[in-house]
Structures are given as C-alpha cells and as structure tokens.
C-alpha cells in the first residue's frame, strides 16, 4: 500500500500584515459622474429594488409570504411577492417612534407599505430576515437621499 508523501511547509518566514488594507479597484467610466458615491453602502437600495417615478420603491421579496386575512366578513388569501414602499412623513416618523421597540420594524413597514397595522405585524413575523433587512435598507436610503420624484416644491 502506498502512503502519501509528507510535505512540510515552514510558515515561520511568512508574515501577514493584518492592518494592510486590501484595495479593490473598480473600473470607472470617466464620462459618468456617479452621484451615489456620496451614499454609504449600507444606505443604498438593495440591488433588487426598483425606484418608481413617484419616489416610492418596489421591493421584490426573495421569500414571498402568503397569509389569510379577513375584511368585511370575507376571508381571503393574500400573497406578498413584493412591497411598494413609500417615503415617510413627519407624522409617520412620530407614529413609528411611539411604537414599542419590538414593534418598530412592523410599524415602519406598515407606514411605508401603506398596510393595515395588523397585516404588517403578521407579515413581519412571517418574513425572512433578509427581506426585513432589505426594507430597512430602503428606509435608510429614503433618509439619506432626499426626495427624488422630479417634482419641485
């Protein structure tokens, strides 16, 4: 029976500088001015998000959710494959900040998606954390970019 050859590697001469920054260079088109460079990476829209002409953002969910709801005595099944998230007003901010800490995410989602609070509460319970985090990224983007509907005020 053959035995594998033993290889001895001497790492005593290898030095790794853990403080050395790794710089990745991106290809830049000098004819394009990237205005998003001022936005922190964590405040940028998720790549799957679609900015709408009215300033809202359509966020397709990676993990769609289905729930049964009852309205006017009628039970129906609703499938959430995407959320249309709208910019928040001062009133929305007050409502969100007055919610308990454990309800803030669902309250913010209800206000942004213009959902009934009970529906948003249940949807947030069902949603995958990656989709919840993406909703948070949209909120952060709204806070960092200002109104972009093309309308003058």
C-alpha positions in Angstrom: 0.0 0.0 0.0 1.3 3.4 -1.0 1.4 6.2 1.6 1.0 9.8 0.7 4.2 11.9 0.7 4.5 14.2 3.6 5.0 17.8 2.8 6.5 20.1 5.4 5.7 23.8 5.0 7.7 26.2 7.0 5.4 29.2 7.8 8.0 30.8 10.1 9.2 33.0 7.3 5.7 34.1 6.2 4.5 37.4 7.6 0.9 38.6 7.1 0.2 42.3 7.8 -3.4 42.2 9.1 -3.6 46.0 9.2 -2.8 46.3 5.5 -5.9 47.5 3.6 -6.9 45.4 0.6 -7.9 47.8 -2.1 -10.2 46.7 -4.9 -10.3 48.9 -7.8 -13.5 49.2 -9.8 -13.5 50.1 -13.4 -14.6 53.7 -13.7 -16.0 55.3 -16.8 -14.6 58.8 -16.8 -17.7 60.1 -18.8 -20.1 59.1 -16.0 -20.4 61.0 -12.7 -21.6 58.6 -10.0 -23.8 60.7 -7.7 -24.4 57.6 -5.5 -20.8 57.7 -4.3 -21.9 60.1 -1.5 -24.3 57.4 -0.2 -22.9 55.0 2.3 -23.0 51.4 1.1 -25.5 50.4 3.9 -27.8 53.2 2.8 -28.0 52.2 -0.8 -31.1 50.5 -2.2 -30.9 46.7 -2.4 -29.9 45.7 -6.0 -33.3 44.1 -6.5 -35.2 47.3 -5.6 -36.9 49.3 -8.3 -37.2 53.1 -7.9 -40.7 54.3 -9.1 -41.4 57.6 -10.8 -43.4 58.8 -7.7 -40.4 58.3 -5.4 -41.6 55.0 -4.0 -39.6 51.8 -4.3 -40.9 48.4 -5.3 -39.0 45.7 -3.4 -39.5 42.2 -4.7 -39.3 39.7 -1.8 -36.7 36.9 -2.0 -39.1 34.8 0.0 -42.7 35.6 -0.8 -45.3 35.1 2.0 -48.9 34.1 2.0 -51.4 34.9 4.7 -55.1 34.7 5.2 -56.9 37.9 6.1 -60.5 38.8 7.0 -62.1 42.1 5.9 -65.8 43.0 5.9 -66.5 39.4 7.0 -64.8 37.9 3.9 -61.7 35.7 4.3 -59.2 35.9 1.5 -55.7 34.7 0.9 -53.0 37.3 0.1 -49.7 36.6 -1.4 -46.9 39.1 -0.8 -44.4 38.8 -3.5 -43.3 42.4 -3.4 -43.8 45.5 -1.3 -44.3 49.0 -2.7 -42.5 51.2 -0.1 -43.3 54.9 0.1 -41.3 57.8 1.7 -42.3 58.7 5.2 -43.7 61.9 6.6 -43.1 63.6 9.9 -46.4 62.1 11.1 -45.2 58.6 10.1 -41.9 59.2 12.0 -43.9 60.1 15.2 -46.1 57.0 14.9 -43.0 54.8 14.4 -41.1 56.4 17.2 -44.0 56.0 19.6 -44.3 52.2 18.9 -42.6 49.9 21.4 -39.1 48.8 20.4 -40.3 45.3 19.4 -43.0 46.8 17.2 -40.9 49.5 15.4 -40.0 47.3 12.4 -43.6 46.2 11.8 -44.8 49.8 12.3 -42.3 51.3 9.9 -43.2 48.6 7.3 -46.9 49.3 7.8 -46.4 53.0 7.2 -44.0 52.6 4.3 -46.0 49.9 2.5 -49.4 51.5 3.5 -50.6 48.3 5.0 -53.0 47.8 7.8 -51.0 47.5 11.1 -52.3 44.1 11.9 -51.4 42.8 8.4 -47.9 44.3 8.7 -47.4 42.8 12.2 -48.2 39.3 10.9 -46.2 39.8 7.6 -43.1 40.9 9.6 -43.5 37.7 11.7 -43.5 35.6 8.6 -40.9 37.4 6.6 -37.3 36.1 6.1 -34.8 38.3 7.8 -33.1 39.1 4.5 -36.3 40.7 3.3 -36.8 42.6 6.5 -33.2 43.9 6.3 -33.9 45.0 2.7 -36.9 47.0 3.9 -34.6 48.6 6.4 -32.1 49.5 3.6 -34.9 51.2 1.6 -35.8 53.2 4.7 -32.2 54.2 5.2 -32.0 55.2 1.6 -35.1 57.4 1.9 -33.5 59.1 4.9 -30.1 59.7 3.1 -31.1 60.7 -0.4 -34.0 63.2 -0.1 -37.0 63.4 -2.4 -36.3 62.3 -5.9 -39.7 62.4 -7.7 -38.8 65.1 -10.2 -41.4 67.5 -8.7 -40.4 70.9 -7.5 -41.7 72.1 -4.1 
